Amino acid sequence: MPMHSGVRSWLVRFCVAAVLGLSAHTAGSQLLDFGAGAPEPGTGHAALALAATLTGQANDIADGRHAGEISSVDAARIAVRQLAAAMLTQGEYAGADGSARIVAARRIAGRLDRIDAFLEAADAQTPEIVRAQAVHAAADIPELAPGLDRMLRNVFAACTRSASTMPDQIAWTPETPAVQPRLDAEIARWEREESLSPGALQALRSLELRLIELERWPAYRRSIDAVRAQVREAGLCLAFDRRWLGDEAADALIARFDSALVLAADPSATDAARAQLRTVALLAVLAPAVESFTSGLSARTARDSLRETIIGRGWSPADEERSIALLARAVRQIQRGEQFSDDTAVIRQLRPAWRVFALQRREAQDALSGAFSLMLAAPGAETDPAVLAALDAHARTIDDLDAMVAASAVMSRPESSPTSPRLPVTPRPVSPRPRAPIASARWQR
């Protein structure tokens, strides 16, 4: 009687787990729940006590300068301590949502001695920049981690610019320069091809000049790289194959790119422009990927959903960004699964089991690509059970194949595995009468 495919699949999984040394207890364990909820907001005495200490330090610095005005260095030291104290207080009274602010403030408090030493050794302009940025940041502290990270980057950007002259760096300074080349070639090509409006090209030139100016500040190098990469990826929409997507959707995506560049010329609208560029870049990359991973009816429904999303469904920017990010997650997962298409990745003994898992991966990939249209059908698709089931089933097949590759590596090189040491073999003489010990043992019982 042939073995059921599901039973066979679980049998192969058990064998792979046994080879890797995974215990059944670990595989079936669950997170412990001790019944303790999150602390009530404002009950964290340690954070509030540290805030009071920092406030007292700021007052002591101000009170210690009775004669004359406070120097720029002391003013910067006071502003940094007041900023950290405000972050601790606001973060504590925000409850669990304020954890990022508390962690960042504790990091500042733990490095105050190094910050003070740097400010005292820096040029005359750096303490004044740090003070102004810290005062501005304390008036409006972001609640979410990305905004908080940008705020701290602005406060300590002056420190990173001259941190290379200090024996002990204190800031988040990338060790490598920017890796994304400047956008001069793209600007010249798009101007020659008349792909964008004159206003968008002028805005892009202004944006590139601002990025060149920011290159002198190491704290902004990662952001500069990210902006240039997004502009290049979004620019892929200018070279679309319109036959699959259609003229209306292609023109709508180019119009989005155009308006995002115009918005990027306004320094006060940086966050909104970055969000629009990020959305256009994702759509420009996802469109050809969706075309390559779908076929038949699922290709038509996915294309129609993508067209409607590009043209505009009237959703809020946050809902649209979440739906597109969900589709991007599915596409990246499928691209990762494509790496396991060749059975030569494992040893010969495991190839029959590999073919079972490879077939399951292809079936799960078809189901996941068939759910592309659901991801863009309505807001909140990230909680749709059908979408989550397709993502989870496909991820499990990838994990199975990944585990099999690891098992193949262990089985093909047993001498390199710490769990299977090679014992020395001591040769023993062979008895001329091999059956004699057995016979004598039988008569002795």
C-alpha positions in Angstrom: 0.0 0.0 0.0 1.6 3.4 -1.0 2.4 5.8 1.8 0.3 8.9 2.0 2.2 12.0 0.9 1.5 13.8 4.1 2.8 10.9 6.2 5.8 10.7 4.0 6.5 14.4 4.3 6.4 14.2 8.1 8.6 11.1 8.1 11.2 12.9 6.0 11.0 15.9 8.3 11.6 13.7 11.3 14.6 12.1 9.7 16.1 15.5 8.8 15.5 16.7 12.4 17.2 13.6 13.7 20.3 14.2 11.6 20.6 17.8 12.8 20.2 16.7 16.4 16.9 18.6 17.0 15.0 17.4 20.0 11.3 16.7 19.9 10.9 18.7 23.1 12.5 21.8 21.5 10.3 21.5 18.4 7.1 21.3 20.4 7.9 23.8 23.1 5.9 27.0 23.5 6.7 30.4 25.1 6.0 30.5 28.8 3.4 32.9 30.1 3.9 33.8 33.8 0.8 35.9 33.8 2.6 39.2 34.4 1.4 42.1 32.3 3.3 45.2 31.3 4.0 47.7 34.1 1.5 50.6 34.4 2.7 53.9 32.8 4.6 56.1 35.2 5.5 53.3 37.7 9.1 52.9 36.4 10.9 54.5 39.3 14.4 53.8 37.7 13.6 55.9 34.6 12.1 58.8 36.6 15.0 58.7 39.0 17.5 58.9 36.2 15.6 61.8 34.6 15.7 63.6 38.0 19.5 63.0 38.2 20.1 64.4 34.7 17.9 67.4 35.5 20.0 68.0 38.6 23.2 67.7 36.7 22.0 70.3 34.2 21.0 72.7 37.1 24.4 72.1 38.8 26.2 73.1 35.6 24.1 76.2 35.2 24.5 77.1 38.9 28.2 76.6 38.9 28.7 79.4 36.4 27.9 82.4 38.6 30.3 84.8 37.0 29.7 85.7 33.4 27.6 83.9 30.8 27.4 80.2 30.3 29.9 79.0 27.7 28.8 77.3 24.5 30.2 74.0 25.8 28.3 74.2 29.1 25.1 75.2 27.2 25.5 72.1 25.0 26.1 69.9 28.0 22.9 71.3 29.7 20.8 70.9 26.5 21.9 67.2 26.1 21.0 66.4 29.7 17.7 68.1 29.4 16.9 66.2 26.2 17.7 62.9 27.8 15.6 63.7 30.9 12.6 64.7 28.7 13.0 61.5 26.7 13.0 59.4 29.9 10.0 61.2 31.4 7.9 61.1 28.3 8.9 57.5 27.5 8.0 56.3 31.0 4.5 57.9 31.0 3.8 56.6 27.5 4.0 53.0 28.9 5.2 50.3 26.5 5.1 52.6 23.5 7.8 54.7 25.1 10.4 52.0 25.4 12.4 53.3 22.4 12.7 56.7 24.0 13.9 55.2 27.3 16.5 53.0 25.7 17.9 55.9 23.6 18.0 58.2 26.7 19.8 55.6 28.8 22.3 55.2 26.0 23.0 59.0 26.1 23.2 59.0 29.9 25.7 56.2 29.8 28.0 58.2 27.5 27.8 61.6 28.9 31.4 61.6 30.1 32.5 60.9 26.5 30.1 63.5 25.1 31.4 66.1 27.5 35.0 65.4 26.6 34.2 65.6 23.0 32.4 69.0 23.3 35.3 70.4 25.3 37.8 69.4 22.6 35.7 70.3 19.6 35.8 73.5 17.6 33.8 76.6 18.6 31.0 75.9 16.2 30.2 72.2 17.1 28.9 72.9 20.7 26.5 75.6 19.5 25.1 73.2 16.8 24.6 70.4 19.3 22.9 72.8 21.7 20.5 74.2 19.1 19.6 70.8 17.8 19.1 69.4 21.3 16.8 72.3 22.3 14.8 71.9 19.1 14.5 68.1 19.6 13.4 68.4 23.2 10.4 70.6 22.1 9.0 67.8 19.9 10.3 64.3 20.7 9.1 61.7 18.1 7.2 58.7 19.5 8.2 56.1 17.0 11.7 54.6 16.7 12.5 55.8 13.1 11.7 59.4 13.9 13.6 59.1 17.1 16.6 57.8 15.3 16.5 60.7 12.8 16.2 63.2 15.7 19.3 61.8 17.5 21.2 61.8 14.2 20.5 65.5 13.8 21.5 66.3 17.4 24.9 64.5 17.1 25.6 65.0 13.4 28.1 67.7 14.3 29.9 65.2 16.6 30.2 62.6 13.8 31.6 65.2 11.4 34.7 65.6 13.5 34.7 62.4 15.4 37.6 61.1 13.3 39.9 63.6 15.0 39.0 62.2 18.4 40.8 59.2 20.0 37.5 57.6 21.0 34.5 58.0 18.7 31.3 58.7 20.5 28.7 58.6 17.7 27.2 56.4 15.0 29.7 57.0 12.3 29.8 54.6 9.3 33.3 53.4 8.6 32.8 53.3 4.9 31.9 56.2 2.6 28.7 56.3 0.5 28.4 53.4 -1.9 25.7 54.8 -4.1 27.2 56.9 -6.9 25.7 60.4 -7.6 22.7 60.8 -9.7 24.3 62.9 -12.4 24.1 60.1 -15.1 20.4 59.4 -14.4 19.6 63.1 -14.5 21.3 63.5 -17.8 19.7 60.5 -19.3 16.2 61.3 -18.1 16.6 64.9 -19.4 17.8 63.6 -22.8 14.9 61.2 -23.0 12.4 63.8 -21.8 11.0 61.1 -19.4 10.1 63.6 -16.6 8.6 67.0 -16.4 11.0 70.0 -16.2 9.8 70.7 -12.7 10.7 67.2 -11.6 14.2 67.4 -13.2 14.9 70.7 -11.5 13.7 69.3 -8.2 16.0 66.2 -8.7 19.0 68.5 -9.4 18.2 70.4 -6.2 17.9 67.2 -4.3 21.2 65.9 -5.6 23.0 69.2 -4.6 21.6 68.8 -1.1 22.8 65.3 -0.9 26.3 66.3 -2.1 26.3 69.0 0.7 25.3 66.4 3.3 28.1 64.0 2.2 30.4 66.0 4.4 28.5 64.8 7.4 29.1 61.1 8.1 25.9 60.8 10.2 23.9 61.2 7.0 25.7 58.8 4.7 23.2 55.9 5.1 20.3 58.2 4.4 22.0 59.6 1.3 22.6 56.0 0.1 18.9 55.1 0.8 17.6 58.2 -1.1 19.7 57.6 -4.1 18.9 53.9 -4.2 15.1 54.7 -4.0 15.4 57.3 -6.9 17.2 54.7 -9.0 14.7 51.9 -8.3 11.7 54.3 -8.8 13.3 55.3 -12.1 12.7 51.7 -13.4 9.1 52.7 -14.0 10.4 54.9 -16.9 11.6 51.7 -18.8 8.5 49.5 -18.2 7.2 47.0 -20.7 3.8 48.6 -21.1 2.3 45.6 -22.8 1.8 43.8 -19.5 1.0 46.6 -17.2 -0.9 48.8 -19.6 -0.4 52.5 -20.7 -2.8 53.9 -18.0 -1.0 52.3 -15.1 2.5 53.0 -16.5 1.7 56.7 -17.0 0.1 56.8 -13.5 3.3 55.4 -11.9 5.5 57.8 -13.8 3.2 60.7 -12.6 3.7 59.4 -9.0 7.5 59.4 -9.5 7.3 62.9 -10.9 5.3 64.3 -8.0 7.5 62.6 -5.5 10.6 64.3 -6.9 8.8 67.7 -6.9 7.9 67.1 -3.3 11.5 66.1 -2.4 12.7 69.6 -3.3 10.9 71.0 -0.2 13.1 70.3 2.8 10.0 70.5 5.1 8.3 67.6 3.3 11.2 65.2 3.4 9.3 62.4 5.2 6.3 62.6 2.8 8.6 62.6 -0.2 10.6 59.7 1.1 7.4 57.7 1.6 6.2 58.4 -1.9 9.6 57.5 -3.4 9.6 54.3 -1.4 6.2 53.3 -2.6 7.1 54.1 -6.3 10.3 52.2 -5.9 8.6 49.1 -4.5 5.9 49.2 -7.3 8.6 49.6 -10.0 10.5 46.5 -8.7 7.4 44.4 -7.9 5.7 44.8 -11.3 8.1 42.6 -13.3 8.5 40.2 -10.4 4.7 39.6 -10.2 4.7 39.1 -14.0 7.4 36.4 -13.8 5.9 34.5 -10.8 2.3 34.3 -12.0 0.6 32.6 -14.9 -2.9 32.0 -16.2 -5.8 33.3 -14.1 -3.6 34.3 -11.2 -1.5 36.4 -13.5 -4.6 38.3 -14.8 -6.0 38.9 -11.3 -2.7 40.0 -9.9 -2.1 42.3 -12.9 -5.6 43.9 -12.5 -5.0 44.4 -8.7 -1.6 45.9 -9.3 -3.0 48.3 -12.0 -5.8 49.5 -9.6 -3.2 50.0 -6.9 -1.0 52.1 -9.1 -3.8 54.2 -10.5 -5.2 54.7 -7.0 -7.8 53.1 -4.9 -8.5 56.0 -2.6 -6.8 54.4 0.4 -4.8 56.2 3.0 -1.0 56.3 2.4 -0.4 54.1 5.4 -2.9 51.4 4.2 -1.4 51.4 0.7 2.1 51.2 2.0 1.3 48.2 4.2 -0.4 46.3 1.3 2.5 47.0 -1.0 5.0 46.0 1.7 3.1 42.7 2.2 3.3 42.0 -1.5 7.0 42.8 -1.4 7.5 40.3 1.4 5.8 37.6 -0.5 7.9 38.3 -3.6 11.1 38.2 -1.6 10.1 34.9 0.0 9.4 33.4 -3.4 12.8 34.7 -4.7 14.5 33.0 -1.7 12.7 29.8 -2.4 13.9 29.8 -6.0 17.4 29.1 -4.7 16.4 25.6 -3.8 15.6 24.5 -7.3 18.5 22.1 -7.9 18.8 18.8 -6.1 22.6 18.8 -6.4 22.7 21.0 -3.3 22.4 17.8 -1.2 24.1 14.5 -1.2 22.7 11.6 -3.3 21.2 9.8 -0.3 18.9 12.8 0.5 17.8 13.5 -3.1 14.6 11.4 -3.0 13.5 13.4 0.1 14.6 16.6 -1.5 12.3 16.0 -4.5 9.4 15.6 -2.1 10.1 18.9 -0.5 10.8 20.6 -3.8 7.4 19.5 -5.1 5.8 20.9 -2.0 7.7 24.2 -2.4 6.4 24.6 -6.0 2.9 23.9 -4.9 3.1 26.4 -2.0 4.6 28.9 -4.4 1.7 28.6 -6.8 -0.7 29.1 -3.9 1.3 32.1 -2.6 1.4 33.7 -6.1 -2.3 33.1 -6.4 -2.8 35.2 -3.2 -1.1 38.3 -4.7 -4.5 39.8 -5.7 -5.8 39.3 -2.1 -2.8 41.3 -0.8 -3.9 44.3 -2.8 -7.7 43.8 -2.7 -8.5 45.7 0.5 -6.7 47.3 3.5 -5.7 45.0 6.3 -4.7 42.1 4.0 -1.8 41.4 6.5 -4.4 39.9 8.8 -6.3 37.9 6.1 -6.1 34.2 7.1 -5.8 33.1 3.5 -2.8 35.3 2.9 -1.2 34.3 6.2 -1.7 30.6 5.5 -0.1 30.9 2.1 2.9 32.8 3.5 3.3 30.3 6.3 3.0 27.2 4.2 5.6 28.5 1.7 7.9 29.5 4.5 7.8 26.1 6.0 8.8 24.4 2.7 11.8 26.7 2.5 12.7 25.9 6.1 12.5 22.2 5.3 14.8 22.5 2.3 17.2 24.7 4.2 17.3 22.1 7.0 18.0 19.4 4.4 21.0 21.4 3.0 22.3 21.7 6.6 21.8 17.9 7.1 23.6 17.2 3.8 26.6 19.3 5.0 26.8 17.4 8.3 26.5 14.0 6.6 29.0 14.7 3.9 31.7 16.0 6.4 31.3 14.0 9.6 34.8 14.8 10.7 33.9 18.5 10.9 30.8 17.9 13.1 31.4 18.2 16.9 28.6 15.8 17.6 30.1 12.9 15.6 33.8 12.6 16.4 35.8 10.0 14.5 37.1 7.4 16.9 40.5 5.7 16.2 40.1 2.2 14.9 42.3 -0.4 16.5 42.8 -3.5 14.3 42.0 -6.8 16.0 43.2 -10.2 14.9 40.5 -12.4 13.3 40.0 -15.8 14.9 40.7 -18.8 12.5 37.5 -20.3 13.9 34.9 -17.4 13.9 32.0 -19.6 15.0 33.8 -21.1 18.0 33.1 -18.3 20.4 29.4 -18.5 19.6 29.3 -22.3 20.1 31.2 -22.2 23.4 28.9 -19.4 24.7 25.9 -21.5 23.8 27.1 -24.5 25.7 28.0 -22.4 28.7 24.5 -21.2 29.3 
